[in-house]
Amino acid sequence: MHKNPTILVQSWALHHLEHVFYLEEFNKINGIQVAFTLGVQTPMQCQSMLAYAHNGSISMDATFGTNDVKCHLFTLMGFDAHHIGVPLTWIITSQKTMDDLIEWLQPLKTNMLLIMPS
């Protein structure tokens, strides 16, 4: 039986909530798939964000149209002392508008401010 990859990712998220900072679950309205977003940050990525992202050197890259389920993969990167990119978080989403980006960037910021208020 072929399962929808979005549902598989959502199932993974529900079993690994310690790494999830944002989850907008897959949903269907009148048979049409609506927004799905998963924000993942491991403890090592959180420490990397504290170490490498506080100076404002963050970049974001995304994939578009590279899979059958129409999801996008966003990666936030910081840079170490050797200017080597370090992944700080990943977001898998079916949405890509500016409002959608703000929707998951805000909880990430809030989470980081709880850890490092300055």
N, C-alpha and C positions, 0 to 999 in steps of 0.2 A: 504494500500500500504506500503510495507516494504522499508524503506530508508536505505541507506548505513550509518552506524554510523559515518564514517569519514566525510561524508558530513554534518551530524548533528552537529558534533563538529566544523567544519569549519564555519557553519552558526552561532553557538553560538559565536565564536570568532569575527566574523564580527559585531555582535551586542554588544560586550563588549571590544572594542578596547582599552579602558583605562586600561585594565588588561593584554593586550597582548604585550610582548616585542619582540616576534618573530613569524612570520607566513609564512610558505611555504605552499601555498594552494594545496589541492588535485588536481591532474591532471591525465588525461588519454592520453597516446600516443599509437596509433594503438590498442585501446581497453585494454591496460595494465595500471593498476594503478601505478603511480610513486609517489615519495616522498611526504609525508605530515608531517609537523611538526608544532606544536603549543606550544609556550612558554608562560606560564601564571605566573604573579606575581601581587598579590594584594597590595594595599598600606600598609597593615599591614605586609605582607611578606617582602616588601621593607624595612620597618623600622626594622624588625627583622634581615634582612641581615646586615644592618648598625650596629645594636647592637651586633650581635653574630658571624658574619662571618669575621670581620676584623682581628681577631687573627690567621687566617689560619685553624681554626677547622671547616672544612666543609666536609660532607660526601655525597656521591651520591649512590642511590640505584635505581634499575630498575626492572620492571616486564618483563618477557619474556614468550610468548606463553600462556597467560592467557585469551585470548579473540579470537573471531572468525575473527576479522578484521586485525589481525596481527600487531596491534599497540603496542608500548611499552610505559610504563609510567615511566618516570624518576622523582625522587624527590631529590632535593638538601636540605640538612639539616644542620642547625647550632646547637649549643648547648648553653643553658643558664647557669647561674651560678650554677645550681644544676645538670648540665650534662644531662639535659632532651632535647631530640631532638625537634627542632622547624623547621617546613617546611619553606623553603625560596623561593622556586619556584617549579613549576611542568612543565614538558615537555611531551607532547603526540606526538609520532612520529612513522612513519613506517620504520625509518632508525635507525641503531645502530652502524655504523662503527666509528672509531676514527675521521675521517674527518667530519662525520655528527655531532658528539658531539661538535667539535670545531666550526662548523657552527652556532650552537645556543648558545654556551657558550660565544663566542666573543661579540655578541650584549648585552648579560646580563652584561658582564664585562664593556663594554662601557657605558651602562646605569648607572651602579653603580658609575663609575668614574665621570660621569656628576653630580651626586648627592653628592658624597663625593670624591673630587679629591685626597685627601691624601691617 
